[in-house]
Amino acid sequence: MPPLDVAKPDFGEPVEFEPGDVPVYWACGVTPQAALMASRPPFAITHAPGHMFVTDVPDSAYRQL
């Protein structure tokens, strides 16, 4: 895999950095969406832009053995 170029993002517009800025990974919904579309799992729980599903059900309730 070639090195990542922060001047050429996969999504959105490039950011202009100021001296001393340190680029970091921002874990947003677009990245896992791309991973899900590429891996095509039979089932996935995700979110819609601007919306998040919050519940008190523990993740263990959804695990399949």
C-alpha positions as CSV (number, residue, x, y, z in Angstrom):
1,M,0.0,0.0,0.0
2,P,1.5,3.4,-0.9
3,P,2.0,6.0,1.9
4,L,-0.9,8.2,2.7
5,D,-0.8,11.8,1.3
6,V,-2.7,14.2,3.6
7,A,-2.8,16.6,0.7
8,K,-5.0,14.1,-1.3
9,P,-7.7,12.9,1.1
10,D,-10.0,10.0,0.0
11,F,-13.0,12.1,1.1
12,G,-13.6,15.8,1.4
13,E,-11.3,18.7,0.8
14,P,-7.6,18.8,1.7
15,V,-6.7,20.9,4.8
16,E,-4.1,23.6,4.8
17,F,-1.7,23.1,7.7
18,E,0.0,25.8,9.6
19,P,3.6,25.5,10.9
20,G,3.6,23.2,14.0
21,D,0.3,21.5,13.1
22,V,0.3,17.7,13.5
23,P,-2.1,15.8,11.2
24,V,-4.1,13.1,13.1
25,Y,-6.6,10.4,12.1
26,W,-10.2,11.5,12.7
27,A,-12.4,8.5,13.2
28,C,-15.6,9.5,11.5
29,G,-18.4,7.5,9.9
30,V,-17.0,7.6,6.4
31,T,-14.0,5.5,7.1
32,P,-15.9,2.5,8.5
33,Q,-18.6,2.9,5.8
34,A,-15.9,2.4,3.1
35,A,-14.4,-0.6,5.0
36,L,-17.9,-2.2,5.3
37,M,-18.6,-1.6,1.6
38,A,-15.3,-3.2,0.6
39,S,-15.5,-6.2,3.0
40,R,-19.3,-6.8,2.4
41,P,-20.1,-8.5,5.7
42,P,-23.4,-10.3,6.0
43,F,-24.5,-8.0,8.8
44,A,-23.3,-4.7,10.2
45,I,-24.6,-2.0,12.6
46,T,-23.6,1.6,11.7
47,H,-25.1,5.1,11.6
48,A,-26.6,7.5,9.2
49,P,-24.9,10.9,8.7
50,G,-25.9,13.2,11.5
51,H,-27.6,10.4,13.5
52,M,-26.2,8.0,16.1
53,F,-28.1,5.0,17.6
54,V,-27.5,4.9,21.4
55,T,-28.8,2.0,23.5
56,D,-28.2,0.4,26.9
57,V,-28.1,-3.1,25.4
58,P,-24.5,-4.4,25.8
59,D,-22.7,-5.5,22.7
60,S,-22.5,-9.0,24.1
61,A,-26.3,-9.3,23.4
62,Y,-25.5,-9.1,19.7
63,R,-22.6,-11.5,19.5
64,Q,-23.2,-14.7,17.5
65,L,-21.2,-17.8,18.3
